[in-house]
């Protein structure tokens, strides 16, 4: 069974890391404050693409992204990335929960 990617990326596209689930229960206030201070949304630019085999031998797409806050590019699975302009919609629909 194959599935098509929700987004098709090209070199030069502006992207963001998909929001992560951030609901926390039973955590001390000091810990929550530290997490709030250190969580931020990453934005960057696609500078390359590579296909790598997974443990079953199927090829998976990875993007090489130059994040705005880092000097060196990083490789990320395409499924963890979304277009920069889609981040507001993903966050609004509850995909990423805030720490409160």
C-alpha positions in Angstrom: 0.0 0.0 0.0 1.4 3.4 -0.9 0.2 6.8 0.2 0.8 10.2 -1.4 2.3 13.0 0.7 0.0 15.7 1.8 2.5 18.3 0.7 5.0 18.3 -2.1 8.2 20.2 -1.3 10.7 21.9 -3.6 14.1 23.3 -2.9 13.6 26.9 -1.6 10.2 26.2 0.1 9.7 27.8 3.5 8.8 25.1 6.0 8.1 24.7 9.7 8.3 21.7 12.0 4.9 20.2 12.6 3.5 21.1 16.0 4.0 18.4 18.6 1.5 17.3 21.3 2.4 19.4 24.3 -0.3 18.6 26.9 1.2 17.9 30.3 -0.5 16.7 33.4 0.8 16.4 36.9 4.0 18.5 36.3 5.3 21.0 38.8 4.8 24.7 38.0 8.6 25.3 37.8 8.9 22.5 35.2 6.0 23.9 33.1 7.6 27.4 33.2 11.0 26.0 32.1 9.3 24.1 29.2 7.3 27.2 28.1 10.5 29.2 28.0 12.4 26.6 25.9 9.7 25.6 23.4 9.5 27.5 20.1 8.3 26.9 16.6 11.2 26.2 14.1 11.1 27.8 10.6 13.5 27.1 7.8 14.1 26.6 4.1 14.4 23.3 2.2 17.9 23.1 0.6 17.9 19.5 -0.5 16.1 16.2 -0.6 17.2 12.6 -0.2 15.5 9.2 -0.2 16.8 6.7 2.4 15.7 3.1 3.0 14.0 2.2 6.2 14.5 -1.1 8.1 12.1 -2.8 5.7 13.9 -1.5 2.6 11.2 1.0 1.6 12.5 4.4 0.6 11.4 7.3 2.8 11.8 11.0 1.9 14.0 13.2 4.0 14.4 16.9 3.6 17.6 18.8 4.3 16.5 22.0 6.0 18.4 25.1 6.9 16.7 26.3 10.1 16.6 30.0 10.6 18.2 29.8 14.1 21.0 27.3 13.2 24.2 27.6 11.1 24.2 24.1 9.8 21.4 22.3 7.9 19.6 19.2 9.4 17.9 16.2 7.8 14.3 15.6 8.8 11.7 13.0 7.7 9.2 14.7 5.4 6.3 13.6 7.6 7.6 15.9 10.5 7.5 19.0 8.3 4.7 21.2 7.0 4.6 24.4 4.9 5.3 27.5 6.9 1.9 29.0 5.9 0.0 25.9 7.2 1.3 26.1 10.7 -1.5 28.4 11.9 -4.2 26.1 10.6 -2.6 23.0 12.2 -2.2 24.7 15.5 -5.8 26.1 15.5 -7.3 22.7 14.8 -5.7 21.3 18.0 -2.8 19.4 16.3 -0.4 21.1 18.8 -1.6 21.7 22.3 -0.1 24.5 24.4 1.6 24.0 27.8 -0.7 25.3 30.5 
